[in-house]
């Protein structure tokens, strides 16, 4: 229960109630996307690349399994490329919505 509360506290912007603005809402969206990117997508992709590598080592004599393991690795790499592209597009969209283009470019400053 406490872990869930700490997880939510990291995602929520630093405002309360009526003093929340549109920029705070955009910050919440960016926090959620950053959390999904850093804590779910990358570890999952690394796990699939490791799994594909282990399959490749264990089944190196079987051409069908070798092709399957290469497919798993390529799918993970392509998934990371798609995820990073979506992250850049959404982050640019958030910056255009708030009208702020600050440095660093991947961070919204409210």
ZAVO-614919 format. One record per residue (C-alpha): residue number from 1; x, y, z. Coordinates in Angstrom, 2 decimals. Layout:
<nodes>
- NUM,X,Y,Z
...
</nodes>
This chain:
<nodes>
- 1,0.00,0.00,0.00
- 2,2.78,2.43,0.92
- 3,4.71,1.49,-2.23
- 4,1.68,2.39,-4.39
- 5,1.42,5.75,-2.62
- 6,5.12,6.50,-3.19
- 7,4.76,5.54,-6.85
- 8,1.84,7.97,-7.30
- 9,3.62,10.74,-5.39
- 10,6.51,10.64,-7.89
- 11,4.16,10.98,-10.86
- 12,1.96,13.80,-9.59
- 13,3.00,17.41,-10.25
- 14,3.76,19.72,-7.36
- 15,0.39,21.45,-7.05
- 16,-2.73,20.91,-5.01
- 17,-6.38,21.40,-5.80
- 18,-7.38,24.69,-7.37
- 19,-3.84,25.99,-7.94
- 20,-3.12,23.31,-10.58
- 21,-2.71,24.72,-14.09
- 22,-2.72,23.29,-17.61
- 23,1.06,23.12,-17.45
- 24,0.78,20.89,-14.36
- 25,-1.54,18.57,-16.30
- 26,1.02,18.38,-19.13
- 27,3.73,17.69,-16.52
- 28,1.65,14.76,-15.23
- 29,1.48,13.34,-18.76
- 30,5.21,13.71,-19.19
- 31,5.84,12.04,-15.81
- 32,3.68,9.05,-16.76
- 33,5.39,8.67,-20.15
- 34,8.85,8.95,-18.58
- 35,7.91,6.33,-15.97
- 36,6.63,3.91,-18.62
- 37,9.71,4.47,-20.75
- 38,12.32,4.12,-18.02
- 39,10.75,1.55,-15.71
- 40,8.83,-0.73,-18.06
- 41,9.88,-0.47,-21.72
- 42,13.67,-0.53,-21.35
- 43,13.83,-3.37,-18.78
- 44,11.34,-5.40,-20.82
- 45,13.36,-4.89,-24.01
- 46,16.59,-5.88,-22.25
- 47,14.86,-9.01,-20.91
- 48,13.72,-10.00,-24.41
- 49,17.17,-9.37,-25.88
- 50,18.71,-11.55,-23.16
- 51,16.06,-14.21,-23.75
- 52,16.74,-14.17,-27.50
- 53,20.49,-14.41,-26.86
- 54,20.05,-17.38,-24.53
- 55,17.79,-19.08,-27.08
- 56,20.43,-18.44,-29.73
- 57,23.17,-20.04,-27.61
- 58,21.12,-23.03,-26.51
- 59,19.59,-23.83,-29.91
- 60,22.52,-22.92,-32.16
- 61,22.27,-26.19,-34.12
- 62,18.64,-25.71,-35.14
- 63,18.22,-23.17,-37.99
- 64,14.52,-22.66,-37.22
- 65,15.18,-21.80,-33.59
- 66,18.09,-19.56,-34.60
- 67,15.78,-17.60,-36.89
- 68,13.18,-17.39,-34.11
- 69,15.73,-16.06,-31.61
- 70,16.96,-13.44,-34.11
- 71,13.33,-12.43,-34.61
- 72,12.92,-11.92,-30.87
- 73,16.04,-9.75,-30.67
- 74,15.06,-7.68,-33.71
- 75,11.54,-7.22,-32.39
- 76,12.93,-5.86,-29.12
- 77,15.28,-3.47,-30.93
- 78,12.54,-2.25,-33.27
- 79,10.20,-1.85,-30.29
- 80,12.74,0.37,-28.52
- 81,13.17,2.46,-31.68
- 82,9.40,2.91,-31.97
- 83,9.11,3.75,-28.27
- 84,11.88,6.36,-28.45
- 85,10.32,7.90,-31.57
- 86,6.95,8.13,-29.83
- 87,8.64,9.67,-26.78
- 88,10.25,12.39,-28.92
- 89,6.97,13.11,-30.73
- 90,4.93,13.29,-27.51
- 91,7.54,15.41,-25.77
- 92,7.58,17.85,-28.69
- 93,3.77,17.95,-28.57
- 94,3.84,18.72,-24.84
- 95,6.32,21.55,-25.41
- 96,4.17,23.01,-28.17
- 97,1.07,22.81,-25.94
- 98,2.78,24.70,-23.12
- 99,4.55,27.18,-25.42
- 100,7.86,26.58,-23.66
- 101,11.02,25.47,-25.41
- 102,13.54,25.36,-22.59
- 103,16.81,23.58,-22.09
- 104,16.95,20.64,-21.46
- 105,14.51,19.98,-24.28
- 106,13.07,16.83,-22.72
- 107,11.93,18.57,-19.53
- 108,8.88,20.81,-19.09
- 109,9.37,23.71,-16.69
- 110,6.14,25.03,-15.22
</nodes>
